[in-house]
Amino acid sequence: MTGGPQVGADRVVFRLADHGFASVRLEQELERPRSGPALNRRDAHWELEYRRPQVDRMEYRFEVDGDSICDPHNPRRAPGAFGEKSVIEFPGYTAPAWLDAPDPLPPVALDGHRRLWSPPDTDPREPLPLLVAHDGSEYEQLSQLTRLIDHAITTRRVPPCRVALLDPPGDRDDDYSASVRYARVLTAALPQLAPATAHAGVGASLGALSLLHARWLHPGAFEALLLQSGSFFRQRWDRQESGFRRFRRISRFVGTVLDGSQAATPIPITLTCGAPEENLANNRAVATALRRQGYGTALHVNRDAHNYVAWRDTLDPHLVDLLARAWG
């Protein structure tokens, strides 16, 4: 029997050929501890039977004698912010059909951390709706955002619009963690990106938190938000994140959201979060609070974890529907 994962409907058996390893553990983002469980040595292989969690796909690595490696017996790979991982697609998983759409035009650099994508044959002076994406370069590379938007425009599911791909101008963990300074910089920059009739925002993890924070402090900044796996940390649910240096600042802001009163200018806000994510509890709490305050809020739980492919796979229909709703 050769190495490699044996994938079934309700479980997967991981197998790694032994080359004199002292230990092998499964690295995954579905449960704690992240490094574990351990594989057991059997004959010339290491093996682990792993119950399928609430996901349709699973990214993983092996920790082999202290080093992290992809599965050499599994050719499937998934790109990620922290490097490539092996990936399993369980029976029933289907990648989005729009990935086969034609290549979009490349975005144009505005400066060192901002790029702008426009539909073909667009007059640069013509005001159009503008979608602002946090972690722009990474989001574009790993989730193919402009391919989706170009396809949605071509199929007339959203009106012609532009996409601004924004990278954090400084330290990401500081900029995106409920920073008043960054919220001011972001909202002040919006009119400079492109002539726009309206603004919407999309961000994941801390990028989602930062968008909600900016809109909370500057209610005129965005008319719609897609917040994916938002890092809405609170001590009650997120003690495992309490070592993050901006944890208290984030927690204070999220507490303000949870205790907020009726919104003066509510907007449509869509949240997505993976079923096994530790962020799910705080996303549910934030969605409930925003809904109570009058925001047109929906939370969609998807069957994946905290990764860019998961965020890519939720863009359609959730981003497309949100933009159609906000922009007509």
C-alpha positions in Angstrom: 0.0 0.0 0.0 1.5 3.3 -1.1 1.6 6.5 1.0 -0.8 9.4 0.7 -4.2 10.2 2.1 -7.1 7.7 1.7 -10.1 10.0 1.5 -13.6 8.8 2.4 -17.0 10.5 2.9 -16.6 10.8 6.7 -12.8 10.3 7.4 -9.4 10.4 5.9 -6.4 8.1 6.6 -3.1 10.0 6.4 -0.1 7.9 5.5 3.5 9.0 5.2 6.4 6.7 4.2 8.9 6.4 7.0 12.5 7.5 6.4 13.7 7.0 9.9 11.6 9.7 11.4 11.4 10.0 15.2 7.9 11.6 15.2 5.2 12.8 12.8 2.3 15.0 13.7 -0.6 16.4 11.6 -0.6 20.2 11.4 -4.1 21.5 10.7 -6.4 24.5 11.4 -9.5 22.6 12.4 -8.9 21.9 16.1 -6.5 22.5 19.0 -3.7 21.7 19.3 -2.8 22.9 15.8 0.2 20.5 15.8 -1.6 17.2 16.4 -2.7 14.5 16.5 0.3 12.3 16.1 0.7 9.7 13.4 1.6 6.2 14.5 4.4 4.1 13.0 3.1 1.0 11.2 5.6 -1.1 9.3 7.2 1.2 6.8 4.7 4.0 7.2 3.3 6.5 9.6 -0.5 6.5 9.7 -3.4 8.4 11.3 -7.2 7.9 10.8 -8.8 11.4 11.2 -12.5 12.0 11.5 -13.8 14.4 8.9 -14.7 17.7 10.6 -17.4 20.2 9.4 -15.5 20.9 6.2 -15.6 20.1 2.5 -11.9 20.7 2.1 -8.9 20.5 4.4 -5.5 22.1 4.3 -2.7 20.5 6.2 1.0 19.8 6.6 3.1 17.2 8.5 5.4 18.2 11.4 8.3 15.7 10.9 11.0 15.8 13.6 10.2 19.4 14.3 10.1 20.5 10.6 6.9 21.4 8.7 6.5 19.8 5.3 3.8 19.3 2.7 2.6 15.8 2.1 5.0 14.4 -0.5 2.4 11.7 -1.5 -0.3 14.2 -2.2 0.1 16.4 -5.3 -2.7 18.8 -4.4 -1.5 22.1 -3.0 -3.2 25.2 -1.7 -1.6 28.6 -1.6 -1.7 30.6 1.6 -0.5 33.6 3.4 2.0 31.5 5.4 3.1 29.2 2.6 1.8 26.4 0.6 -0.1 23.5 2.2 -1.3 20.1 1.1 -5.0 20.0 0.5 -7.8 17.4 0.6 -11.1 17.9 -1.2 -13.8 15.7 0.3 -16.5 14.1 -1.9 -19.0 16.8 -2.8 -16.5 19.7 -2.9 -16.6 21.8 -6.1 -14.4 24.8 -6.9 -16.2 27.9 -8.1 -17.1 27.8 -11.8 -16.0 31.5 -12.2 -12.4 30.4 -11.9 -12.6 29.4 -15.5 -13.5 32.9 -16.6 -11.0 34.8 -18.8 -8.1 36.6 -17.2 -8.9 40.1 -16.2 -6.9 43.2 -17.1 -4.0 43.7 -14.6 -4.5 46.4 -12.0 -2.5 49.6 -12.2 -0.2 50.7 -9.4 -1.2 54.0 -7.7 1.8 54.0 -5.3 3.8 51.5 -3.3 0.8 49.9 -1.5 -2.2 50.7 -3.6 -3.4 49.3 -7.0 -6.5 50.0 -9.0 -8.4 47.6 -11.3 -10.9 48.9 -13.8 -13.1 47.2 -16.4 -12.0 47.3 -20.0 -12.5 50.5 -22.0 -13.3 52.5 -18.9 -12.9 56.3 -19.0 -10.6 57.0 -15.9 -12.6 60.2 -15.3 -16.0 58.4 -15.1 -17.3 57.9 -11.6 -18.1 54.2 -10.9 -18.7 52.2 -7.7 -15.5 51.3 -6.0 -14.8 48.0 -4.1 -11.9 48.4 -1.6 -10.0 45.3 -0.6 -7.8 45.0 2.4 -4.6 42.9 2.0 -5.0 43.8 -1.6 -2.0 42.2 -3.3 -2.3 39.0 -1.3 -6.1 38.9 -1.7 -5.8 39.3 -5.4 -3.1 36.7 -5.8 -4.8 34.0 -3.6 -8.5 34.7 -4.1 -8.6 36.1 -7.7 -10.9 38.9 -6.7 -10.7 40.9 -9.9 -11.4 37.7 -12.0 -14.7 37.3 -10.1 -15.6 41.0 -10.4 -14.8 41.1 -14.1 -16.9 38.0 -14.6 -19.8 39.4 -12.5 -19.7 42.6 -14.6 -19.6 40.7 -17.9 -22.6 38.6 -16.8 -24.4 41.7 -15.6 -24.8 40.5 -12.0 -23.1 43.7 -10.8 -22.8 47.1 -12.5 -19.5 48.2 -13.9 -17.2 49.1 -11.0 -13.5 49.4 -10.0 -11.5 47.5 -7.4 -8.9 49.2 -5.2 -6.3 46.7 -3.8 -4.8 48.2 -0.7 -1.9 46.7 1.2 -1.3 47.9 4.8 0.9 51.0 4.6 2.8 50.0 7.8 2.7 47.2 10.3 -0.3 45.1 9.4 -1.0 43.9 12.9 -1.0 47.4 14.1 -2.8 49.1 11.2 -5.6 46.5 11.0 -6.2 46.1 14.8 -8.8 48.8 15.4 -6.3 51.6 15.0 -7.9 55.1 15.1 -5.0 56.5 13.1 -5.4 53.9 10.3 -9.1 54.4 10.2 -8.6 58.1 9.6 -5.9 57.4 6.9 -8.1 54.9 5.1 -11.2 57.0 5.0 -9.3 60.1 4.0 -7.7 58.2 1.1 -10.9 56.9 -0.4 -11.6 60.0 -2.6 -8.0 59.8 -3.9 -8.3 56.2 -5.2 -10.7 56.8 -8.1 -13.8 58.9 -9.0 -16.5 56.9 -7.2 -20.3 57.0 -6.9 -20.2 54.7 -3.9 -17.7 52.6 -1.8 -17.9 49.0 -0.5 -15.2 47.1 1.3 -14.1 43.5 1.6 -11.6 42.1 4.1 -10.7 38.9 5.9 -9.5 38.2 9.4 -7.9 41.5 10.8 -8.7 43.1 7.5 -12.4 42.6 8.2 -12.1 43.9 11.7 -10.4 47.0 10.4 -13.1 47.8 7.8 -15.8 47.6 10.4 -13.8 49.8 12.7 -13.2 52.4 10.0 -16.9 52.5 9.1 -17.9 52.6 12.8 -15.7 55.7 13.3 -16.5 57.3 9.9 -20.1 56.4 9.0 -20.0 57.9 5.6 -17.0 55.9 4.4 -18.7 52.7 3.1 -22.1 51.8 1.8 -21.6 48.0 2.1 -19.1 45.6 3.7 -18.2 41.9 3.3 -16.4 40.8 6.4 -14.8 37.3 6.2 -13.7 35.4 9.3 -13.4 38.7 11.2 -11.0 38.8 14.1 -13.6 40.2 16.5 -11.6 39.1 19.6 -13.2 39.1 23.1 -11.8 37.5 26.2 -14.9 35.4 26.6 -14.4 33.5 23.4 -10.8 34.2 22.3 -8.4 33.6 25.2 -6.1 31.7 22.9 -5.5 35.0 21.1 -4.9 37.0 24.3 -1.1 37.1 23.6 -1.7 39.2 20.5 -0.2 42.6 21.2 -3.3 44.5 20.2 -5.8 42.1 21.7 -7.1 44.6 24.3 -7.6 47.4 21.7 -9.5 45.0 19.5 -11.6 43.7 22.5 -12.5 47.2 23.6 -13.7 48.1 20.1 -15.7 44.9 19.7 -17.3 45.5 23.1 -18.4 48.9 21.8 -20.0 47.2 18.8 -21.7 44.6 21.0 -23.2 47.3 23.2 -24.0 49.7 20.4 -27.4 51.4 20.0 -29.5 52.0 16.9 -27.4 53.0 13.9 -28.0 56.4 12.4 -26.9 55.3 8.9 -27.2 51.5 8.7 -25.7 49.7 5.6 -25.8 46.1 4.3 -23.1 44.0 6.0 -22.5 40.4 5.1 -20.3 38.2 7.3 -18.8 34.8 6.5 -17.0 32.4 8.8 -15.9 28.8 8.6 -17.8 26.1 10.6 -14.6 25.0 12.5 -13.2 28.4 13.1 -12.5 29.8 16.5 -13.8 33.1 15.2 -17.3 31.7 14.7 -18.5 32.6 18.1 -17.4 36.2 17.9 -18.7 36.6 14.4 -22.1 35.3 15.5 -22.1 37.8 18.4 -21.1 40.7 16.1 -23.7 39.8 13.5 -26.4 39.7 16.1 -25.4 43.1 17.5 -25.3 44.7 14.1 -28.7 43.2 13.2 -30.2 44.6 16.4 -28.8 48.1 15.6 -30.6 48.1 12.2 -27.9 47.0 9.8 -29.0 44.7 7.0 -26.8 41.9 8.3 -26.4 38.3 7.3 -23.9 35.7 8.6 -23.1 32.7 6.3 -21.2 29.7 7.8 -19.2 27.9 5.2 -17.6 24.5 5.4 -13.9 25.4 5.4 -11.4 27.0 7.8 -9.4 30.3 8.1 -7.7 30.4 4.7 -7.8 32.3 1.3 -9.4 29.5 -0.6 -12.3 29.5 1.8 -12.6 33.2 1.4 -12.4 32.9 -2.4 -15.2 30.3 -2.4 -17.6 32.5 -0.5 -17.2 35.5 -2.8 -19.9 34.1 -5.0 -22.7 34.5 -4.2 -22.1 36.5 -1.0 -20.0 39.4 -2.4 -21.8 39.5 -5.7 -25.2 39.6 -4.0 -24.1 42.2 -1.6 -22.8 44.5 -4.3 -25.9 44.0 -6.4 -28.0 44.9 -3.4 -25.9 48.0 -2.5 -25.3 49.3 -6.0 -28.3 48.2 -7.9 
